[in-house]
Amino acid sequence: MTLTAVPDDEIFSAYPAPADRYDEMVGSDGSVREHWAYLTRALAQLGPIELENRRRETARLLRDDGVTYNTYDDGISRASDWVLDPIPLLLSSEEWATIEHGVLQRAELLNLVLTDLYGPRELIRKGVLPLEIVYGHRGFLRQCDQISIPGSIQLFSYACELARDTTGQFWALGDFAQAPSGAGYALENRRVMSRVFPSLYRDSQVHRLAPFFRTMRAALHEVAPTGVDDPRVVVLTPGPLNETYFEHAYLSSYLGHTLVEGADLVVRDGRVYLRALAGLEPVHVIVRRVDGWYCDPLELKPDSQLGVPGLVEAARRGTVTVVNTFGASVLENAALLPFLQKVAQHLLGQGLEIPSATTWWCGNEQERSHVLAHLTDLVIKPIARKTGTHSIYGWQLSDAEQTELVARIEAKPHAFVAQERLEFSSVPCLRGAGRGGLELQARPVVLRSFAVARNDSYTAMPGGLARVAATSHGHILSAQGGGISKDIWVVASEPEKQTGFWLLQGPGIEAVDPAGAMSARAAENLFWLGRYAERAESTIRLLRCILDRRTDFHGSSNTAGTECLNGLLGALTKMTATYPGFIGVGAEPRLADPEPELFAIIGDTSRGGSLASSLRSLLASAQAVRDQLSADTWLVVSEIERELGALDRNAPDPQAAMQTVLAGLIRSLLALAGLAHESMVRDPGWQFMDAGRRLERALLLTDLLRTTVVSVRGDAAESLMLESILIASESIITYRRRYRSQAQVETVLDLLLIDEENPRSLMAQLERLNTEIAAFPRRTKNQRTAEERLALEAYTMLRIADTASLAAPSMSDATRRLALDDLLASMSTLLSHTADAIDATNFTHLEPRRMFVAGQTDDLGRTLSGVMP
Amino acid sequence: MKYEIVHRTEYRYDADVSANYSEVHLIPRTLDGQVCRAHALVIDPVPEDHRERTDFFGNPVAYFSIQKPHRQLSVTATSTVEVTGRGATLDLLSSEPWDAVRSRLQAGAGAPDPEAITARQFILDSPLVARDELADAYARPSFPPGRPLVDAVMDLSSRIHRDFEYKPGATDIATKLPDVLEAREGVCQDFAHLAIGCVRAVGLPARYVSGYLETEPPPGEEKILGADASHAWFSVFVPGVGWLDLDPTNDQVPNDQYVTAAWGRDYADVTPMKGVVFSSSKHPELHVAVDVLRLPA
C-alpha cells in the first residue's frame, strides 16, 4: 500500500496514533494510508477555525433535524441528541470488499440457521448446535414455529458489528436480527456530512447509500404475500418513547411507508388491517420495530400494549408478511458465535470469511472451566441481549464481584458466554482542546454493517454506522450510554454514477389514496397539533397584551386601567382553564400580585392548561406524526424546546424575562403556522390540522369575548378593554385603519365576529372549518356527518346575528349584554360538540384491552382470577 | 375405557365486548394408549374466524375471534376418547440410577439420540417454573446418589402428597414455587409445578400435563353432572422407555381413569382457555363445568 506523509498542519501532524492499536488513518510507520490521503489534505487545508465551524455546523444540523436517541433512566424516557463526529471513517475498496463478502456470507449463513430453527431443527437433532443455546434463549418463540415468509430467505434484514484487532484483521463481535437498528441513523449521518462537507464529499468518490434503500423498498414490496400486486407496507413502532423512534419515523417517511403503532392495526378474519381515516385498509407487509415477544398479547407477551391480538395467527396463515420474523432474535445470540464456524462448514461447506470474536460458551463444561480460570482476562456476556444488561469486563471486577459472577454462571451456565478481549482499531476524532483550539484524538471504533435480502440474495449497505468510544481508552458504548457515531465512507476506486433514491428502476410507483395511507391515529394527532399550536399562540398574544397593560398601569391609580387589566387576567384564566387563577373567591391576592401566577401559566408544565403544557402537548403530537411533517418542522420544534427552557423566574426583571421568552415563542409558532401553510400538501392530514386550528381559534375567541365584552363598563374602561381585545386578536391595525375612532363595541364585534375578510374573525374560522370538514374522508356517502351539521349550525347562527343588537346593553339588566352572552354561550357549546363529533366520527376509539385466562377447574378461586391490564 | 368429555366454559361480562380473540387447549391429543375418536368445539356467539392447528408441543389448539358485540361467551368442547393400558409400561421401566440418566442427557455426551436431545428442553426454566433453591433443597432427599430414577420420582410425588395440603383458593395463576413451598398448600397445578421444579433442579427433564380425571360418586350415590374437573399432573423422561406420568395430588400413577389433554413446559404452554377482549368490563363472571362420562365399550 502506498503511504503518504501526514499533512504538515497543527492538527494532523499532532495526531497521536496509538502504538498498541491498528490505526485506521495512520500506518505503523507514521504515514497516512493512501485512501485517507485526499481527506486529510482537504481537511488540513480547511484549517482549524473552519474545521471547528464545520463541527458546530454538524451538531446544529442534527439538532435542527431533531435527530435524537431516547435513553431510559429510572424508567423515564429522555431524548438525547445524536452525536456525529465530522471526520468520517474511510474504507478502501479492498477493505470494503472484505467486509462486504464477510457480512453477506454471515447473513446467508444465519438465514439458513433461522430457517432451520423454525423449521426442521436438523441442527439440533444432529447435535450441530446444543439445544440449550436455542431453547434457553428468550428470542426463541415456540408460538412462531413453522411460520415462514414468501421467498427462499427468512432473515430479511441483518446487521453485524465488526471490529479490527491490532493486526488489522476484522472480527465479527455480534449479530443483529431482531429489528436491526442504525441504518436510518447512517442515512441521516450521510445527509448531514454531505451538507457540511459538500465539495469534499463530492470529490472523494464515496459510494452512495440511496441504492441500498431503493433495494430495501423494492424488497419490501416483493416479500408481500403471493398474489398481492400493490402491497401496503407499514412500519410498526412501539411509539415516540422508543429509543430509536427517530429512525422509525425517518425511514418510514423516506421509504414512503405508513408509520403505525399496535393500536392502529386490527386483525379481522385472519387478515391485518390499518385503522385508516377512510376505514379499514388491508396491510400486507409489516416492518417490525417492536420486539417479537411484544407483538401479540394473545399468543406472546400477555400484558403487551404494543402488539396486535391475532397478529401471529395472521402471519401463520401468510396473509401478512412480518419482517423480520417474530422469532428472528434467537440469532442475536452470543452462544452461537463459538459454533458458527462449524455450522458454516455444515451448511455452506466453507469457513467464515470474517471470523467471530473468540467466544466460549459456558454451557460446555470444558469451556466453562477455561472461562472460570481466566475470568479476569475476558468479557462476559449473557447469551441474549437485553436492555439494561451489558457486557462485564472481567478485569474490572473486585474479588467479591468475581465470586458473585462465578455463582451466577454456575447456576445457569448455558446462559453465559465469555469473549476474548480485543484491542479495537482507532480512528481520529475531533475534540475541542484548551483555549478554543481543536485536536485529534485516537479512539477505539466498531463498525455496524447492514444487509437486506432481495431476490434470494443479500445486498450490503456500502457504508454503515461507526461508533467510537467517548475517550481514547474507553469501551464502545451504545448511544444508550452516550456514544458517538461516525459516517463510514467507502471510497470508490472509480467514480460512481450518481442516483437519487427515487431514480432508476424499482417497483412501479403508483399514487396511493392519502386517506387510506393515513392512520386514524395520525389524523387525530394532526388535529390536536393544530389545536395546541393555536392554543399556545392565542395564549401568548393575550399574555403579551396583559404584560403591556401592566407596564402601562402598574402602580398607577387609574381605575379604568386596573379594571381592564383585571378583566384581561380573568379572561386568561378562562382561556387557559387554569382555575381558580384570577377568577372568583380568593382571586384578590393574585390580582394584586399577578406575577407568580403569570409565571406558572407560562412555564409550569405540571399545570394543565399552562402555555408550557400546551407546548409540551404540541411537541408530543408532532413527535407522534414525525413521518408526516416536513424536515424543517424540527428546526422550529427544537427552537420551541430551547425557548421554553430559557424562562428564568429569578431574572432581575421578571416582566422583561417573560416578554423575551414570549416573543421568541411566538416567532417559532408563526414559523410553524407558515410551514403548515406553505410546505404541507393539502391532504386529509392537513385538513384535520387546519380544522383543529380553526376550531380552537373560534373557541378561544368566543371565550375571550364572553369574559370581556358581556359586562357593560364605563367609557374609559370599555375603550381600553376593546383596544386590548383587538390587540390580543391581532386586529388592532385593521380596526384603526377602518374606523379611525375610539373602539366601539358594535364595530369591534363587526370586525371580530362577522367580518369574513378578517382572517382573525369568528366568521372566517367557521367558514374554513366548514370547508375542511366537508373535505374529510367519509365512510358513508350522501349523508352529512354530525360534525358537518354542527359546524353548519354554528356558521348559520353567526350569519343571522345582528351586531347592533348584540352590542346594546340588555333591557332587563343594563350592566350586561345578555343577547351577546346567549350567542357566545350557544356558539361555545356548538363548537365543543363539533370537536366531539370530529373525534367520534374519525378517530379510533379502542376500549381497554384485557386478557382473561381460565385455569384448571379444580379450583374455582383460580379460574376467576387472572385479569391482566 | 371410553369416555365422553364435556368441558364447558362460560364468560358473562358486565359491559359489551366489542372484539374477542381467544386460544383454547380443549381438545385431547392422541398418544400411546389414548385415542381421541371425535371432538367438537361449539362456540356461542359463532365466531367470524375459527381455526384449529397443532402447537409446538404437538397439542391440538384452536384459535377463534368474535367481532360483534356480545356480553356472554360460551365454549363447549365435547370429545370422545379411548384410553387403554395407561400405566401398563410400569413393569418395563428401567432401573437406571437418576444420576446416570442425568450424565447421559448432558450436552455433548456421546452420540446424539434425537429423543433425548428433545427431552432436554424440559430441563430448562419455563415461564412459570424457574430454577429455585428452595425447590432444590426440597428435592434432594428423594435423590440420593445411585437411586433408580423411577424410585426417586415416585418418592418425590408421594412426599408432595404427604407434605402439602390440597386447598382450593389458596393460590392463583400467578403463584410461584417459593410461595407454594412456604405455604405448604395449593391445588393440582401447584403440585405439578412443584414436582417439575424439583425434577429440573436435579438436572432431569420434567413436563406439565393437563387433562381430566374420571371421578366416582361415593358408594350408593348417583354421579352429579358438572362435578368433574380438569386436572393436572407431571411427567418425567425415562431414557429408553419414554415419559412416565405421576399425579402428586392423588399420589398415584395415572391409570385408565386419566385422559391427557395437552402437555408443555408448564401451565402457561397449555392454558385451557385464554383470550384478549376489548371491553370496559373488568370482572367477568366465569363458570366452568366438566363432565367425564364413561361410555359403554
Interface residues (C-beta under 8 A of the other chain):
Chain A: I124 R125 K126 G127 P130 L131 E132 Y135 G136 R142 Q143 D145 V266 V267 R268 D269 G270 P297 L298 E299 P302 P309 G310 E313 R316 R317 G363 N364 A411 K412 H414 L846 E847 P848 R849 R850 M851 F852 V853 A854 G855 Q856 T857 D858 D859 L860 G861 R862 T863 L864 S865 G866 V867
Chain B: T9 Y11 S18 A19 Y21 S22 E23 E48 D49 R51 R53 D55 F56 F57 Y63 S65 Q67 A107 G108 P112 P114 I117 T118 R120 Q121 L124 D125 R131 P168 G169 A170 T171 D172 I173 A174 V187 C188 Q189 S210 A229 S230 H231 A232 Y267 D269 T271 P272 M273 K274 G275 V276 V277 F278 S279 S280 S281 K282 H283 P284 L286 V288 A289 V290
